[in-house]
């Protein structure tokens, strides 16, 4: 049985005005082991060929059954820079799900630069809790803005 690996890459920008993603040519391999080895086990940073981010991977068998799938996700851009605060890589490999979350920088900050202690793995909150926290922070920031 052969396996088809569908991969999409992303340019790394997280605001809707600049982000782009596109599909690589499909890759067909003959063994399940070789196909599953193409699935990133950690949060993708960049791929080995183009330097772009691996944005999604879907592995199907000859019958069209999806045997593994992963997708990169970021928070919505509620305010400037918010999309760069967290990264999520989630999906499944055979019958095992995974959900990896990394905090890339603090959301309570005052602009660019190096963020000491970041990135760091997040294990104490779900993605939904993080999104609610960011939404609350955004609402708090809006209240603090002087009227125009």
C-alpha positions in Angstrom: 0.0 0.0 0.0 1.3 3.5 -0.8 0.8 6.7 1.3 0.3 10.2 0.0 1.7 13.1 2.0 -0.1 16.4 1.5 1.9 19.4 2.9 1.2 23.1 3.0 3.7 25.7 4.0 3.2 29.2 5.4 5.3 32.4 5.1 5.2 32.9 8.9 3.2 36.2 8.9 0.3 36.0 11.2 -1.7 39.1 10.3 -4.3 38.6 7.6 -2.8 41.3 5.3 0.5 39.5 4.9 0.0 35.8 5.5 0.2 33.3 2.7 0.2 29.6 2.5 0.4 27.2 -0.3 0.6 23.5 -1.0 3.7 21.6 -1.8 3.6 18.9 -4.5 2.3 15.7 -3.0 4.8 13.1 -1.9 4.1 9.4 -2.4 5.9 6.8 -0.3 5.5 3.0 -0.2 5.7 2.4 3.6 3.5 3.5 6.4 6.6 4.0 8.6 8.2 6.3 6.1 5.0 8.3 5.7 4.5 8.7 9.4 8.1 9.8 9.8 7.2 12.9 7.7 4.7 14.0 10.4 6.4 16.6 12.7 6.3 15.4 16.3 6.9 18.9 17.7 5.7 22.4 16.8 7.1 23.0 13.3 9.5 26.0 13.1 10.7 25.8 9.4 11.1 23.1 6.8 14.4 21.8 5.6 14.0 22.9 1.9 12.5 26.4 1.8 12.8 27.7 5.4 9.0 28.3 5.4 6.8 27.0 8.2 5.1 23.6 7.7 1.5 24.7 8.2 -0.3 21.5 7.7 0.4 17.8 6.9 -2.2 15.2 5.9 -1.2 11.6 5.2 -3.6 9.3 3.4 -3.4 5.7 2.4 -4.3 4.2 -1.0 -8.0 4.0 0.0 -8.1 7.7 0.9 -8.2 7.1 4.7 -6.4 9.8 6.6 -3.9 8.1 8.9 -2.3 11.3 10.3 -3.0 14.9 10.2 -1.5 18.1 11.8 -2.2 21.8 11.6 -0.5 24.9 12.9 -2.6 27.6 14.4 -2.2 31.0 16.0 -4.5 33.2 18.0 -6.6 35.7 16.0 -5.1 39.1 15.6 -7.3 41.0 18.0 -4.7 43.8 18.4 -1.3 44.5 17.0 1.1 41.6 17.6 -1.5 39.3 19.3 -1.1 36.6 16.6 2.6 36.2 17.6 2.0 35.4 21.2 1.2 31.6 20.9 1.6 28.8 18.5 -0.5 25.6 18.4 0.3 22.3 16.6 -2.5 19.8 16.8 -3.9 16.8 15.1 -3.5 13.0 15.3 -1.2 10.2 14.3 -3.1 7.0 13.7 -5.2 6.7 16.8 -3.3 9.1 19.1 -4.2 12.8 19.2 -1.7 15.5 20.0 -2.1 19.2 21.0 1.1 21.1 21.6 1.0 24.8 22.6 4.0 27.1 22.9 3.9 30.7 24.2 6.3 32.6 21.9 6.3 35.9 23.9 4.2 37.6 26.6 1.0 39.3 25.6 1.6 41.9 28.3 4.6 43.6 26.7 5.6 46.9 25.3 6.9 46.2 21.9 9.6 44.1 20.1 12.9 42.9 21.2 14.1 39.7 22.8 11.8 38.0 25.3 13.8 36.3 28.0 12.5 32.9 28.9 10.5 32.5 25.6 9.4 30.5 23.8 8.1 28.1 26.4 5.8 25.1 26.4 2.3 25.6 27.8 0.8 22.6 29.6 -1.4 24.2 32.2 -4.1 25.6 29.9 -6.1 24.5 26.9 -6.1 26.4 23.6 -9.7 27.6 24.4 -8.6 29.0 27.8 -5.7 30.8 26.1 -8.0 32.4 23.5 -10.4 33.5 26.3 -7.5 35.0 28.2 -6.3 36.9 25.1 -9.9 38.1 24.4 -10.2 39.4 28.0 -6.8 41.1 27.7 -7.9 42.7 24.4 -11.1 44.0 26.0 -9.1 45.4 28.9 -6.8 47.2 26.6 -9.7 48.7 24.6 -11.1 50.2 27.8 -7.7 51.8 28.6 -7.5 53.6 25.2 -8.5 57.2 25.3 -11.4 58.2 23.1 -10.5 59.6 19.7 
